[in-house]
Amino acid sequence: MRTVSLPLEILRSKPWLVFWTATIAQALLWLLVPTLFFSAPPAELADVLAIGREFKFGTERGPPLAFWLADFALRLTAGHMIGVYLLSQLCIVTTYWAVYQLGRATLGERHAVLGVLLMTGISVFTIGSPDFGPDILMMPLWAFAILHLWRATGENRPLYWMALAFDFWLLLLTSHLALMLFAIVVAFVAIHPQARARAANPATAMAAITVVCMMLPSFIVIRDHGFGLTPNIERLRNFESIDRNIVDWLRLLGLIAVAHTGAAILVAVAGNLSRTRAVEAAAVVGSEADPYARSFIITFALVPLIVVTSFAVISGKSDLSGIPPLLVLSGLAIVAAAGETILLYHQRILSMAWLALLLVPPALVAVGILLLPAVFAVDLKLAQPADDVARFFTENFERRTGQPLRIVAGDPRLAALVSAASPSRPRVLYIPQNGKPQLATPQDALENGAVVLWPATDSAGTPPPDIKAQFPDIVAEVPRAFDRLLPGRAPVLRIGWGVIRPQATPTAQEPPRSQQ
């Protein structure tokens, strides 16, 4: 007991308690931070809600399940974003639980907890978690697919082939990446002798047939809207692009490595990479894992990542979109590669480092939202007053026309922001050819009326050329200014705008324009 710290002793005696304490603590932190400090939806979440509001089966952003669930969560909480943030954290908790169960079955319960604790140091599971979308929903679905594949091939439980089929049904309704992941699973089962032998049963054939049938809706969506990772054939034919592809691929791998910075710090401290002398270590012993178990974990931690990043680069998309779900086994793979007995050095420092990775990122996000705009004049999207913006334009349109606001157009970010925060949940009319799905049409705007928004760059509120081209008859109103959350150096948010009145409907008397 003299060489083992209290947290390590709890880990060795009650690993389930450590797992649930760490998982719930992280989920609560990343539920409270966006709920209390985000005054606008993060990153792409506003677009996700705008798409989900249409209840379409598919768009250029892919299959519909994540968008539907986001819209349902928002409606369930009466338009408050806490419902969507809670949905995100439920996905993270479920992902951790699936990884924990897989680790218990392959490496032992203690090593499973170590794998989950390392995930706290991977930013896509913490800082990026409030931004709900297909990537967040894919995390638990892909984690459960791997878990059920292990149950079927590692434990020889044939009924789990049907559970795996159900996982892929949901994956196919979430992202087109499910097609690539399914191909990887089929290739693994066909190549590995043990997996191939245990797949020789009627349940496997039935599961495969049902998944193939479920692919038909995905192919229809791909036919209508595209895949998103289709290789650029002309670019592949150009030899000069080979170097560029390699550079883009290395850059993408670098971004993935940066996302693992926290986990790398924990590994460096725990492994005594500084080679500090006379440091005692605590041994965490796992169960005796067969070679198939370790190769299974490492294979599904690396192969999907290599395949998807390669397709992303040759299709011209060298960003992290679609990558987060493929990192669900990163922590467990590190533990699997460490062996059956893991020696943990610098136990007190290790405990403090993990606690810092848990607490510091949400604290920095909260402080940054409060201080960066006020002190350094940084225009954070998360700090935009979404509720005030949506309330003003919604009420103004209703007073002028006597009708609820049904369409909002113009700048994609501002339009989606108003759509998410407005009580009437108006549809979004995006500018054509901007990569956004077409959720409404110009005819809808003419029939129902619309509010058109853009960032104001002058005192007259002159609309940008692309918005003027889309709405040639728009009459710019006096720009509206909105105060920031905290007063400081950041300028007020000035939005140019104009109103399209509904056709063939009586209109209320227009109030005089006012300068804000």
Secondary structure, DSSP 8 states (H G I E B T S, - for coil): -TTS-HHHHHHHH-HHHHHHHHHHHHHHHHHHHHHHH-SS--TTHHHHHHHHHHT-S-BTTB-SHHHHHHHHHHHHTTT-THHHHHHHHHHHHHHHHHHHHHHHHHT-HHHHHHHHHHHTTSGGGTTTTTS-SHHHHHHHHHHHHHHHHHHHHTS--TTHHHHHHHHHHHHHTT-THHHHHHHHHHHHHHHSHHHHHHT-SHHHHHHHHHHHHHHHHHHHHHHHH--S----HHHHH-THHHHHHHHHHHHHHHHHHHHTHHHHHHHHHHTTTT--SS--EEEEE-----HHHHHHHHHHHHHHHHHHHHHHHHTT--SSTT-GGGGTTHHHHHHHHH-SEEEEESHHHHHHHHHHHHHHHHHHHHHHHHHHHHHH----GGGS-HHHHHHHHHHHHHHHHSS---EEEESHHHHHHHHHHSTT--EEE--TTSSS---S-HHHHHHH-EEEEEE--STT----HHHHHH-TT------EEE--SS-SSS--EEEEEEEE--TTS-----------
